[in-house]
Structures are given as structure tokens and as C-alpha cells.
């Protein structure tokens, strides 16, 4: 079988070596397409492959149509909204992700952003501490659980709401479960977003919801850009000079948010999974999942059932 590793933003060399070794040891062939600049390059590369490993690469309908022998795509990471999963399903192509492999990296970034913002962006002025602050997690998946673990080490009180995770599971993890997202924003000093971009969540973080944060509230987004209603958040930050917003996903209205000096920060690029460890772990997990599929049809991590 031929496995294409298509990464506009490449894996680290160590990860590529491990992926290649894993796949070749199973008797399959690896084809690398790294740092491609034109979609035509991807369309050409997929023509005769049986499997694909991708990162944040956009796998749209035309890519799937060009891949005549494709059986499985594995997204090395948790989010898979860059892949047209429904169209893949219609074509009988399995789409999987690698949940949990990037979770600690994202969680550490959340706390790094929080230290940065509460210490006044290291501008020499007096800041505040995280100990004793109430941190709300909107979703309690792999990333949320890791954020909770690290935040408790800072002495923070951690709360969470997840529509798909029972309250008793959250409580068993030593985190306070709240009944809905409204209660999360009302009760917490800081809310960190860990929701996927779905029809239900897109634009859901709006004026009304964020305005529930108490004075000095902080919103952190390391999830997806689309969940933020940018015009409404801009309006709210203009009205409430106490609110702060930090993210590793540069908003479309970055220049407008940047006007709120001392209250807004965005990394130049999405940084959640940008660690050597996460890069390696997610890539190797993707390779192992492809080998498992070709060996015995395992689809444990399929996301387009």
C-alpha cells in the first residue's frame, strides 16, 4: 500500500523518520509531499495513494475526487474540520484523528498564555497571580482534562461544562461541574475554550455570553477561530475596558483587536500543537492507525461513521 504524508506545514525530521519506519516496517510505501505551495501539487500526489496522513491541510471534495484509490485519511491531531468528512463518507473513505496526542502541548500553552496576560504581558507593570482564580473549561475532552491538571498545580479552582460529558465524570476528576455554559461564564474569572467548530458552536462565543464574565474577566481561545463571534466580541471589549482576550488563533479582525492595548494578545500562528513532542506523538500515532487499518480493518478512531 502507498501512504502519502501530505503536510503543507511539515512534521519535524525526527517525526518523519519515525512515521516512515513504522509504515515501511509494515510493508507499505511512504511518499512525502512537504511544504507544497499549490493545490495542484496535492491533487497530483493523491492520484495513486491508498492512505494519507495530514496535519491542518485542507482535504476538500476535489482532493477526494482526485484520489481514486484512497481508503483512509488520518489527521495527525484532534481537530478535523479541515477535511470534508461527509463527502469522504459518501466515497467510502474513512477519516480518523489522533485524539489526545497534542493535548498536553495545548494545555501548557493555555497556562502560558494566562501567565503572560495576568502578568501584564511582561511590560514591567504590576500584575496578578493565578492562584485562587476560578478557571472555567468549556468542554472537558483530552485538552480540557490536561488544562485542569496543570491549573490545579497553580492553585486555581477549576470548573467545567461539557454537553457530552456527564457531570459525575467531571467531578471525579476533581473539577467542579456546572449545569450549562452560561453558569460557567457567570462563575469564573477566566474561561478557556476547548470546543470544536460545529454548526452549533460556530459564532456561539458572543456578546451576551462573554459579557457574563465578572470584572477583570479573561477569555482564552486555543480551540477554533470560528467559534468566536468577532464583531460582537470587539463591541464588548470596546464597552468593557476590564476584559482581556488571548488566543493562539489569529482572528480575522486581528488589527481591530490589537487596538485594545494591554488587553489582547494573539500568537502569529496557531501554536497549540507546535512542540517537538506533540509533533512526534501525533505523527507516529497516525502511522500506527493506518497500519492497524490495513492489517485488520481497525477503525477505532474513525470520525465520519
Secondary structure by P-SEA (a helix, b strand, c coil): cbbbbcccccccaaaaaaaaaaaaaabbbbbbbcccccaaaaaaaaccccbbbbccccccaaaaaacccccccccccccccccaaaaaaaacbbbbbbcccaaaaaaaaaaaaaaaaaacccccccccccccbbbbbccccaaaaaaaaaaaaaccccccccccccaaaaaaacccccccaaaaaacccbbbbbcccccccccccccccccccccbbbbbccccccccaaaaaaaaaaacccbbbbbccccccccccccccccccccccccccccaaaaaaaaaaaaaaaaaaaacccccccccc
